Amino acid sequence: MAVKKVGEKYKCSVCGNEVTVTKVGGGTLVCCKKEMLLIEEGRDG
């Protein structure tokens, strides 16, 4: 899933790492060799 906007939060389904986008540069976030999942707003993960 491509990063689209500042403030989006992503979580690794393997290890649980979470990141928050501070600068949009395009591309896809990857952790543990898998795409990170976008955490929907209003959820705590």
C-alpha positions as CSV (number, residue, x, y, z in Angstrom):
1,M,0.0,0.0,0.0
2,A,1.5,3.3,-1.1
3,V,2.0,6.1,1.5
4,K,-0.5,8.9,0.7
5,K,-0.5,11.5,3.5
6,V,1.3,12.7,6.6
7,G,-0.1,11.3,9.8
8,E,-1.0,7.8,8.4
9,K,0.0,5.0,10.8
10,Y,1.2,1.6,9.6
11,K,1.8,-1.6,11.6
12,C,3.8,-4.7,10.8
13,S,1.6,-7.9,10.9
14,V,4.7,-10.0,11.9
15,C,6.6,-8.1,14.6
16,G,4.1,-5.4,15.6
17,N,6.3,-2.4,14.8
18,E,4.3,0.8,14.1
19,V,5.3,3.9,12.2
20,T,3.7,7.3,11.6
21,V,4.3,9.1,8.3
22,T,6.1,12.4,8.8
23,K,7.0,13.0,5.1
24,V,5.3,11.6,2.0
25,G,7.8,10.3,-0.5
26,G,5.7,7.7,-2.2
27,G,6.6,4.0,-2.2
28,T,5.5,1.2,0.1
29,L,6.5,0.6,3.7
30,V,8.0,-2.8,4.3
31,C,8.9,-4.6,7.5
32,C,9.9,-8.3,8.1
33,K,9.8,-8.7,4.3
34,K,6.0,-7.9,4.2
35,E,4.1,-4.7,3.3
36,M,3.0,-2.9,6.4
37,L,-0.7,-2.5,7.1
38,L,-2.5,0.9,7.2
39,I,-4.1,1.3,10.6
40,E,-7.5,2.9,10.1
41,E,-8.2,6.2,11.9
42,G,-10.2,5.7,15.0
43,R,-8.6,2.3,15.8
44,D,-5.8,1.8,18.3
45,G,-4.2,-1.0,16.2
